[in-house]
């Protein structure tokens, strides 16, 4: 009996060490993204993940299969693609993703998420995790677009000092919690699952699906990112907080545009090729959050959108934080 038990124990141990083949991991990852994780649409998965991962699977098979995450990223980015759409250009060579800044960024993010899932959930070797320094180098800079401004803590504090109390409070809320300006009117104080007071947005953002159906994001709890070490006692003093009767992006923009200091900041950021607007408070929250929270899925959840939208539409870093990351890694 003891011998049988030993054999069964060894068999169980070996079963635990079985590594899922890459095609199986791809199918599981797709199911997770569409049905369990962010619940993105199949078309969104194909656009943000599928087209890159299908190429990755080619480089994870055969004699010259990639053995590390870094090698895989480099192979996929430089993969020679051809036009497979019917028509005159069928079969023509397409630019590799490494030469297309937006696609390069999206490809690296897709592979990073996929490989983290493969190692964490399906026992692939740790060598497939891409070190942050290598990831930033391979990914490259963001595509040239209208760069969104990120306010310093000192600039935010000066805006708060110069504005009337009600609008100063709006600035505090938008920067500390990263909310959309219109969401200020739908924030309540409630008790979370840990029995602690926390602020919560009760109304989700309405959006159109690819099929043209209107849907609404879920209500969410708000997480704070301090301004110069302070969250202004917003949670504790919520019931006593004075706010304008109506807050929208338009009304906040009108108030800020009348302020000489805001006009000065707009000019300074424009001279650096950056776009300052009221929504920059939300972009600033995103960048500061990435400095303290490593899981971008959690940051996206706190901001009320998917991780795909997060990386497509929001700034997640500034050169100050990039320099710091490289300095700490070297």
C-alpha positions as CSV (number, residue, x, y, z in Angstrom):
1,X,0.0,0.0,0.0
2,X,2.8,2.4,0.9
3,X,4.5,1.7,-2.5
4,X,1.2,2.4,-4.3
5,X,0.8,5.7,-2.4
6,X,4.4,6.7,-3.3
7,X,3.7,6.0,-7.0
8,X,0.5,8.0,-6.8
9,X,2.3,10.9,-5.1
10,X,4.9,11.0,-7.8
11,X,2.3,10.9,-10.5
12,X,0.4,13.8,-8.9
13,X,3.7,15.8,-8.6
14,X,4.4,15.2,-12.3
15,X,0.9,16.2,-13.3
16,X,1.4,19.5,-11.4
17,X,4.6,20.1,-13.4
18,X,3.0,19.6,-16.8
19,X,3.4,22.8,-18.9
20,X,0.4,23.8,-21.1
21,X,1.4,24.0,-24.8
22,X,1.4,27.5,-26.3
23,X,-1.7,27.0,-28.5
24,X,-3.6,25.9,-25.4
25,X,-2.4,28.9,-23.5
26,X,-3.5,31.2,-26.3
27,X,-7.0,29.7,-26.2
28,X,-7.2,30.0,-22.5
29,X,-5.9,33.6,-22.6
30,X,-8.5,34.6,-25.2
31,X,-11.2,33.0,-23.1
32,X,-10.0,34.8,-20.0
33,X,-9.9,38.2,-21.8
34,X,-13.4,37.8,-23.4
35,X,-15.3,36.0,-20.7
36,X,-13.6,36.4,-17.3
37,X,-11.1,39.4,-17.2
38,X,-11.9,42.7,-18.8
39,X,-14.7,41.0,-20.9
40,X,-13.6,42.7,-24.1
41,X,-15.4,42.0,-27.4
42,X,-13.9,39.3,-29.7
43,X,-13.1,42.0,-32.3
44,X,-11.3,44.0,-29.7
45,X,-9.3,40.9,-28.7
46,X,-8.3,40.3,-32.3
47,X,-7.3,43.9,-32.8
48,X,-5.3,44.3,-29.6
49,X,-4.0,40.8,-29.1
50,X,-4.9,38.2,-31.6
51,X,-3.0,39.5,-34.6
52,X,0.2,39.8,-32.6
53,X,-0.2,36.5,-30.7
54,X,-0.8,34.5,-33.9
55,X,2.6,35.6,-35.1
56,X,4.1,34.8,-31.7
57,X,2.8,31.2,-31.9
58,X,4.9,30.8,-35.1
59,X,8.0,31.8,-33.2
60,X,7.2,29.6,-30.2
61,X,7.3,26.4,-32.4
62,X,10.1,24.6,-34.3
63,X,13.9,24.4,-34.0
64,X,14.4,28.1,-33.8
65,X,11.7,28.8,-31.2
66,X,12.2,31.7,-28.9
67,X,13.4,30.7,-25.5
68,X,12.9,34.0,-23.7
69,X,10.3,36.7,-23.6
70,X,12.8,39.3,-24.9
71,X,13.7,37.1,-27.9
72,X,10.1,36.5,-28.7
73,X,9.2,40.2,-28.7
74,X,12.2,40.9,-31.0
75,X,11.1,38.1,-33.4
76,X,7.5,39.2,-33.5
77,X,8.3,42.9,-34.1
78,X,10.7,42.1,-37.0
79,X,8.5,39.3,-38.5
80,X,8.1,39.9,-42.3
81,X,4.4,40.3,-42.9
82,X,2.5,40.1,-46.2
83,X,-0.9,41.5,-47.2
84,X,-3.4,38.7,-47.0
85,X,-6.5,40.7,-48.0
86,X,-8.0,39.9,-51.4
87,X,-7.3,42.3,-54.1
88,X,-4.4,43.8,-56.2
89,X,-2.1,44.2,-53.2
90,X,-2.6,40.6,-52.0
91,X,0.8,39.1,-51.2
92,X,2.7,42.5,-51.0
93,X,5.1,43.0,-48.2
94,X,3.9,45.0,-45.3
95,X,6.0,47.0,-42.8
96,X,7.2,45.0,-39.8
97,X,5.6,46.3,-36.6
98,X,9.0,47.5,-35.3
99,X,8.7,50.3,-37.9
100,X,5.2,51.3,-36.9
101,X,5.3,53.1,-33.5
102,X,1.7,52.6,-32.5
103,X,1.6,49.0,-33.5
104,X,5.0,48.4,-31.9
105,X,3.7,49.7,-28.6
106,X,0.5,47.7,-28.8
107,X,2.4,44.5,-29.9
108,X,4.8,44.7,-26.9
109,X,1.9,45.3,-24.5
110,X,0.0,42.3,-25.9
111,X,3.0,40.0,-25.6
112,X,3.8,41.2,-22.1
113,X,0.3,40.5,-20.9
114,X,0.2,37.1,-22.7
115,X,3.6,36.0,-21.3
116,X,2.8,37.0,-17.8
117,X,-0.4,35.0,-18.0
118,X,1.5,32.0,-19.5
119,X,4.1,32.0,-16.7
120,X,1.6,32.8,-13.9
121,X,-1.2,30.5,-14.9
122,X,0.3,27.8,-17.1
123,X,3.7,27.1,-15.7
124,X,5.8,28.4,-18.6
125,X,9.5,29.2,-17.6
126,X,10.3,32.4,-15.8
127,X,12.6,33.3,-18.7
128,X,9.5,34.3,-20.7
129,X,8.9,37.3,-18.3
130,X,10.4,40.4,-19.9
131,X,12.4,42.6,-17.4
132,X,11.0,46.1,-17.2
133,X,14.2,47.7,-18.5
134,X,14.3,45.4,-21.6
135,X,10.5,46.0,-22.1
136,X,10.9,49.8,-22.2
137,X,13.8,49.5,-24.6
138,X,12.1,47.1,-27.0
139,X,8.8,48.9,-26.9
140,X,10.4,52.3,-27.8
141,X,8.8,55.7,-27.4
142,X,5.1,56.3,-27.9
143,X,3.9,57.2,-31.4
144,X,4.2,60.8,-32.3
145,X,0.8,62.3,-31.4
146,X,-0.5,65.2,-29.5
147,X,1.2,64.6,-26.2
148,X,-1.0,65.2,-23.1
149,X,0.4,67.4,-20.4
150,X,1.1,66.0,-16.9
151,X,0.9,68.6,-14.1
152,X,3.4,68.8,-11.3
153,X,2.1,68.7,-7.7
154,X,3.3,72.3,-7.3
155,X,1.2,73.4,-10.3
156,X,-1.9,71.6,-9.0
157,X,-1.5,73.2,-5.5
158,X,-1.2,76.6,-7.1
159,X,-4.4,76.1,-9.1
160,X,-6.1,75.1,-5.9
161,X,-4.8,78.2,-4.1
162,X,-6.0,80.6,-6.9
163,X,-9.5,79.2,-7.5
164,X,-12.7,79.8,-5.5
165,X,-13.3,77.1,-2.9
166,X,-15.9,75.2,-4.8
167,X,-13.8,74.9,-7.9
168,X,-10.7,74.3,-5.9
169,X,-12.4,71.3,-4.4
170,X,-13.3,70.0,-7.9
171,X,-9.5,70.2,-8.8
172,X,-8.7,68.3,-5.7
173,X,-11.2,65.5,-6.5
174,X,-10.2,65.2,-10.1
175,X,-6.5,65.0,-9.4
176,X,-6.6,62.8,-6.2
177,X,-9.1,60.3,-7.6
178,X,-8.6,60.6,-11.4
179,X,-12.3,61.0,-12.0
180,X,-13.9,62.5,-15.1
181,X,-15.1,65.9,-14.3
182,X,-18.8,65.0,-14.7
183,X,-18.4,62.1,-12.3
184,X,-18.0,64.6,-9.4
185,X,-21.8,64.9,-9.3
186,X,-22.2,61.2,-8.8
187,X,-19.7,60.5,-6.0
188,X,-21.0,59.3,-2.6
189,X,-19.4,58.1,0.6
190,X,-20.1,54.5,1.5
191,X,-18.6,51.7,3.6
192,X,-16.5,49.2,1.6
193,X,-16.1,45.4,2.2
194,X,-13.4,46.1,4.8
195,X,-15.8,48.2,6.8
196,X,-14.0,51.4,6.0
197,X,-15.4,54.7,4.6
198,X,-14.5,55.1,0.9
199,X,-15.8,57.3,-2.0
200,X,-17.6,55.7,-4.8
201,X,-18.8,56.8,-8.3
202,X,-22.4,55.5,-8.6
203,X,-22.9,56.2,-12.3
204,X,-20.9,54.5,-15.1
205,X,-19.9,56.0,-18.4
206,X,-22.3,55.4,-21.3
207,X,-20.6,54.1,-24.5
208,X,-21.6,52.5,-27.8
209,X,-20.4,48.9,-28.5
210,X,-19.1,48.0,-31.9
211,X,-22.6,46.7,-32.6
212,X,-24.1,50.1,-31.9
213,X,-25.6,49.1,-28.6
214,X,-25.4,51.5,-25.7
215,X,-23.9,50.2,-22.5
216,X,-22.6,51.6,-19.3
217,X,-19.5,50.9,-17.3
218,X,-19.9,49.6,-13.7
219,X,-19.9,51.9,-10.7
220,X,-16.5,51.9,-9.0
221,X,-14.7,52.6,-5.7
222,X,-12.2,55.5,-5.9
223,X,-8.6,55.1,-4.9
224,X,-6.5,58.1,-3.9
225,X,-3.1,59.2,-5.3
226,X,-1.8,62.0,-3.0
227,X,-0.7,65.5,-4.1
228,X,2.5,66.3,-2.4
229,X,1.7,63.8,0.3
230,X,-1.9,65.0,0.9
231,X,-5.3,63.8,-0.1
232,X,-6.9,66.9,1.5
233,X,-9.1,64.9,3.8
234,X,-11.6,64.4,1.0
235,X,-13.0,61.1,2.3
236,X,-13.3,62.3,5.9
237,X,-14.8,65.6,5.1
238,X,-16.9,64.6,2.1
239,X,-20.3,65.6,3.6
240,X,-19.1,69.1,4.4
241,X,-17.4,69.7,1.0
242,X,-18.6,72.7,-0.9
243,X,-19.0,72.0,-4.7
244,X,-20.5,73.9,-7.6
245,X,-24.1,73.2,-8.5
246,X,-23.0,71.6,-11.8
247,X,-19.7,70.2,-12.9
248,X,-18.9,69.2,-16.5
249,X,-15.8,69.3,-18.6
250,X,-17.2,72.4,-20.2
251,X,-17.9,74.3,-17.0
252,X,-14.5,73.4,-15.5
253,X,-12.8,74.4,-18.7
254,X,-14.6,77.8,-18.7
255,X,-13.5,78.5,-15.1
256,X,-9.8,77.5,-15.8
257,X,-9.6,79.5,-19.0
258,X,-10.4,82.7,-17.1
259,X,-7.5,82.2,-14.8
260,X,-4.2,83.9,-15.9
261,X,-2.1,81.2,-14.2
262,X,-3.9,78.5,-16.3
263,X,-3.3,80.5,-19.5
264,X,0.4,80.7,-18.5
265,X,0.6,77.0,-18.0
266,X,-1.2,76.3,-21.3
267,X,1.4,78.4,-23.1
268,X,4.3,76.8,-21.3
269,X,3.2,73.3,-22.1
270,X,2.4,74.2,-25.7
271,X,5.9,75.5,-26.1
272,X,7.1,72.0,-25.1
273,X,4.7,70.4,-27.6
274,X,2.2,69.2,-24.9
275,X,-1.5,69.7,-24.7
276,X,-2.9,71.0,-21.4
277,X,-6.6,70.8,-20.8
278,X,-8.9,70.1,-17.8
279,X,-8.7,66.4,-18.6
280,X,-5.0,66.6,-17.9
281,X,-5.8,66.1,-14.2
282,X,-7.0,62.6,-15.1
283,X,-3.8,62.0,-17.2
284,X,-1.8,63.2,-14.3
285,X,-3.5,60.7,-11.9
286,X,-2.6,58.0,-14.4
287,X,1.1,58.8,-14.5
288,X,1.4,59.2,-10.8
289,X,-0.5,56.0,-10.2
290,X,1.9,54.1,-12.4
291,X,4.7,55.3,-10.1
292,X,3.2,53.5,-7.1
293,X,1.1,50.6,-8.5
294,X,2.8,48.1,-10.8
295,X,-0.4,46.3,-12.0
296,X,-1.9,48.5,-14.8
297,X,-5.1,46.4,-14.7
298,X,-5.7,47.7,-11.2
299,X,-5.1,51.3,-12.3
300,X,-7.4,50.9,-15.2
301,X,-10.1,49.5,-12.9
302,X,-9.7,52.4,-10.5
303,X,-10.1,54.8,-13.5
304,X,-13.2,53.0,-14.8
305,X,-12.0,51.6,-18.1
306,X,-10.3,48.5,-19.6
307,X,-6.5,48.2,-19.7
308,X,-6.6,48.3,-23.5
309,X,-8.3,51.8,-23.4
310,X,-5.9,52.8,-20.6
311,X,-2.8,52.3,-22.8
312,X,-4.4,53.6,-26.0
313,X,-5.8,56.8,-24.5
314,X,-3.9,57.8,-21.4
315,X,-0.4,58.8,-20.6
316,X,1.2,56.2,-18.3
317,X,4.7,57.6,-17.9
318,X,6.8,60.8,-18.2
319,X,10.5,61.1,-18.8
320,X,11.2,61.9,-15.1
321,X,9.8,58.5,-14.1
322,X,11.5,56.7,-17.0
323,X,14.9,58.1,-16.0
324,X,14.3,57.1,-12.4
325,X,13.3,53.5,-13.4
326,X,16.5,53.1,-15.5
327,X,18.7,54.6,-12.7
328,X,17.3,52.2,-10.2
329,X,17.8,49.3,-12.5
330,X,21.4,50.1,-13.4
